[in-house]
Amino acid sequence: MTKRLDWRWGASSCILGGWENHTKESFDQSQRCGISHAELSVTKEEGLKQLDFFAHPERIAGAAAENGLELTSFHLPFALDISFSNPDAEMRRHAVEVTKACILSAKRIGIPTMVLHPSRGYFELYDDREVLMKQCLTHVGEIYEFCEHLGLTLALENMTGGGVCHVPQEMIRFLRAFPNMGVCFDTNHPVQLTPEAYLDELLKAGMQGRIRAVHVSDYDLQKEQHWMPGEGQINWPAVLRKLEELEFSGVFMYEVSRKCTLLQVSENFPRLITDTL
């Protein structure tokens, strides 16, 4: 079992703000705060185009590297028109192609883990849940095979509200369909049950070793807030214990509100880990 004291930790670049803040100067904040791992999170297609990510991803990778920052995961884009749960088949095909283009660019700069939303989240425009699930399984499966061919890890994120994988039974269905697929567990997303209860269901299903990434933040257990851990109602000792039992060994990635600072992140991690031992 990998102990929490051995976990690497980092911060999502979403804390910096929009694409225009993904600069060498902005990444310098991470270095000054002692943060050495990051998830590249520019989740809008237009922002990625503005960054010239599709043609020249090396530019943003170089800006991060100059500040000693390793990009360990990439949050694939999502929007109303980049969703596998969109009822429009042409829109879904667009989502697949944009996702593949992003994956190719991320691979060029050595990012090993791709974080994917299986659906739009919050609500879904389907009366028949099984139709939605089969549709998302098809498209997620196509992205999974694409990542497998490239030697990359695909980590499926649990959604909030009525999004696909908002309950562990749906996530388990994906994991059983795709044996090398990982999970990106977002501590801020479960609302039908607590984060530790969601993780416990994965544990009971034998999914040890399948959590490859986590998005860390706190909330009121009712609606995602992305507060700093300790500011909400999450039972952190229970969540961290379940992550250990599930053999999590990835990066403990803070995905908190822009109201939080990178300095607060760097101060929170050691306190959170040691206070819950």
C-alpha positions in Angstrom: 0.0 0.0 0.0 1.4 3.4 -1.0 1.3 5.7 2.0 0.0 9.3 1.8 3.4 10.6 3.0 4.9 9.2 -0.2 2.4 10.9 -2.6 3.5 13.6 -5.0 1.4 16.7 -5.0 0.7 19.6 -7.3 -1.8 22.1 -8.6 -4.0 22.4 -11.6 -3.1 25.3 -13.9 -6.8 26.3 -13.7 -5.8 28.2 -10.6 -3.9 30.6 -12.8 -7.0 31.6 -14.6 -7.7 31.5 -18.4 -5.4 30.6 -21.3 -3.9 34.1 -21.3 -2.4 33.4 -17.8 -0.5 30.3 -18.9 2.8 32.1 -19.3 6.3 31.8 -18.1 5.7 34.6 -15.6 2.6 32.9 -14.2 4.2 29.5 -13.9 6.9 31.3 -11.9 4.4 31.5 -9.0 4.5 27.7 -8.8 8.2 27.6 -8.5 8.2 30.3 -5.8 5.7 28.2 -3.8 7.6 25.0 -4.1 5.1 23.3 -6.5 6.8 21.0 -9.0 3.9 19.1 -10.6 0.9 20.5 -12.5 -2.1 19.4 -14.5 -2.4 21.5 -17.7 -6.0 22.6 -17.6 -7.2 24.8 -20.4 -10.5 23.2 -21.0 -11.9 25.3 -23.8 -11.0 24.6 -27.4 -10.7 28.3 -28.2 -8.3 28.8 -25.3 -6.1 26.0 -26.6 -6.1 27.5 -30.1 -5.1 30.9 -28.6 -2.2 29.1 -26.9 -1.3 27.5 -30.3 -1.4 24.2 -28.4 -2.4 22.1 -31.4 0.5 23.2 -33.6 3.2 24.1 -31.0 2.5 22.6 -27.6 6.2 22.9 -26.9 5.7 26.6 -26.1 3.6 26.0 -23.0 5.7 23.0 -22.0 8.8 25.1 -22.2 7.3 27.9 -20.1 6.5 25.3 -17.4 9.8 23.6 -17.6 11.7 26.9 -17.2 10.1 27.1 -13.8 10.9 23.5 -12.8 7.2 22.5 -13.4 6.4 19.0 -14.6 3.1 18.6 -16.5 1.9 15.2 -15.2 -1.6 15.3 -16.6 -3.8 17.1 -19.1 -7.4 17.9 -18.6 -9.1 17.3 -21.9 -11.5 20.0 -23.0 -15.2 19.9 -22.3 -18.1 22.2 -23.3 -21.7 21.9 -24.7 -20.2 21.3 -28.1 -17.4 19.0 -26.8 -19.4 16.3 -25.1 -20.0 12.6 -25.7 -23.5 13.0 -24.2 -24.6 15.5 -26.8 -27.6 14.1 -28.7 -26.3 15.5 -32.0 -24.1 12.8 -33.7 -22.1 15.4 -35.6 -21.3 17.3 -32.4 -20.2 14.1 -30.8 -17.9 13.3 -33.7 -16.4 16.8 -33.3 -15.8 16.1 -29.7 -14.0 12.9 -30.5 -11.8 14.6 -33.1 -10.9 17.6 -30.9 -10.1 15.2 -28.0 -7.8 13.2 -30.2 -6.0 16.3 -31.5 -5.4 17.4 -27.9 -4.1 14.0 -26.9 -1.6 14.0 -29.8 -0.3 17.5 -28.7 -0.1 16.4 -25.1 1.9 13.3 -26.0 4.3 15.5 -28.0 5.3 17.3 -24.8 5.5 14.1 -22.7 2.3 14.4 -20.6 1.5 10.7 -19.6 -2.1 11.0 -18.3 -5.2 12.3 -20.0 -8.2 13.3 -17.8 -11.5 13.0 -19.5 -15.1 13.9 -18.6 -17.3 11.1 -19.8 -20.3 13.4 -20.3 -21.3 17.1 -19.9 -22.2 16.7 -16.2 -24.8 18.4 -14.0 -27.7 17.2 -16.2 -28.2 15.1 -19.2 -30.7 15.5 -22.1 -31.9 11.9 -22.1 -34.9 10.2 -20.6 -33.4 6.7 -21.1 -30.2 6.4 -19.0 -29.1 3.3 -20.8 -29.1 5.1 -24.2 -26.8 7.7 -22.7 -24.5 5.2 -21.1 -24.1 3.1 -24.3 -23.4 6.3 -26.3 -20.8 7.5 -23.8 -19.2 4.0 -23.6 -18.8 4.0 -27.3 -17.1 7.3 -27.6 -15.0 6.9 -24.4 -14.0 3.5 -25.7 -12.7 5.1 -28.9 -10.6 7.6 -26.9 -9.4 4.7 -24.6 -8.2 2.7 -27.6 -6.5 5.8 -29.0 -4.6 6.4 -25.8 -3.7 2.7 -25.5 -2.2 2.8 -29.0 -0.1 5.9 -28.0 1.0 4.3 -24.7 -0.9 6.9 -22.6 -3.2 6.5 -19.5 -6.8 7.6 -19.8 -8.3 8.6 -16.5 -12.1 9.0 -16.5 -13.4 11.6 -14.1 -16.4 11.1 -11.9 -19.0 13.7 -12.7 -21.3 15.7 -10.5 -25.1 16.2 -10.6 -26.6 13.7 -13.1 -23.4 13.4 -15.2 -22.2 10.0 -16.3 -20.2 8.3 -13.5 -21.8 10.5 -10.8 -22.4 7.2 -9.0 -19.8 4.5 -8.6 -21.8 1.8 -10.3 -21.5 3.7 -13.6 -17.8 4.2 -13.1 -17.3 0.5 -12.4 -19.1 -0.3 -15.6 -16.5 1.7 -17.6 -13.6 0.1 -15.6 -14.8 -3.4 -16.3 -15.2 -2.6 -20.0 -11.7 -1.1 -20.4 -9.2 -3.0 -18.3 -6.4 -0.4 -18.4 -8.5 2.7 -17.9 -7.9 4.7 -14.8 -10.0 7.0 -12.7 -9.5 10.7 -12.0 -11.4 11.0 -8.7 -12.7 14.5 -8.0 -13.4 14.9 -4.3 -15.7 17.8 -5.1 -18.2 15.9 -7.3 -20.1 13.2 -5.3 -23.5 14.4 -4.2 -25.5 11.2 -4.1 -23.1 9.9 -1.5 -20.0 11.1 0.3 -16.6 10.9 -1.4 -15.4 8.2 1.0 -18.5 6.1 0.3 -17.9 6.5 -3.5 -14.4 5.3 -3.1 -15.5 2.4 -0.9 -17.7 1.1 -3.7 -14.7 1.1 -6.0 -12.8 -0.8 -3.3 -15.5 -3.4 -2.9 -15.5 -3.9 -6.7 -11.8 -4.7 -6.6 -10.6 -1.6 -8.3 -7.3 -1.2 -6.4 -4.7 0.5 -8.5 -7.2 2.1 -10.9 -7.2 5.6 -9.4 -4.5 7.3 -11.5 -5.3 10.9 -10.6 -7.2 12.9 -8.1 -8.7 16.4 -8.2 -8.5 17.8 -4.6 -10.8 20.4 -3.2 -13.5 20.7 -0.5 -17.3 21.4 -0.6 -20.5 21.3 1.4 -21.4 17.7 0.2 -24.3 19.2 -1.7 -22.8 21.2 -4.6 -19.3 21.5 -6.0 -17.5 24.5 -4.6 -13.7 23.9 -5.1 -12.8 25.3 -1.7 -9.4 24.6 -0.1 -9.4 21.3 1.9 -10.5 22.0 5.4 -13.0 24.7 4.5 -15.9 22.3 3.8 -17.5 19.2 5.1 -15.3 16.4 3.5 -14.1 13.8 6.0 -10.5 14.0 4.9 -9.1 11.2 7.2 -11.7 8.8 5.7 -11.0 9.9 2.1 -7.3 9.7 2.4 -7.6 6.2 4.0 -9.7 5.0 1.1 -7.2 6.3 -1.4 -4.5 4.4 0.4 -6.6 1.3 0.4 -7.2 1.7 -3.3 -3.4 1.9 -3.8 -3.4 5.4 -5.2 0.2 6.5 -6.1 -0.4 9.3 -8.5 -0.3 13.1 -8.0 -2.4 14.6 -5.3 -3.6 17.5 -7.6 -5.2 20.5 -6.1 -8.1 21.8 -8.3 -9.3 24.7 -6.2 -11.0 28.0 -6.9 -9.1 30.9 -8.4 -9.8 32.7 -5.1 -7.2 30.4 -3.6 -3.5 31.0 -4.1 -0.7 28.7 -4.9 0.9 29.6 -1.6 -2.2 28.4 0.2 -1.9 25.1 -1.7 1.7 24.6 -0.8 0.8 25.2 2.9 -2.3 23.0 2.8 -0.8 19.8 1.6 1.7 19.0 4.5 -0.9 20.1 7.0 -3.7 18.0 5.5 -1.5 14.9 5.2 0.1 15.0 8.7 -3.1 16.1 10.5 -4.9 13.0 9.2 -2.3 10.4 10.0 
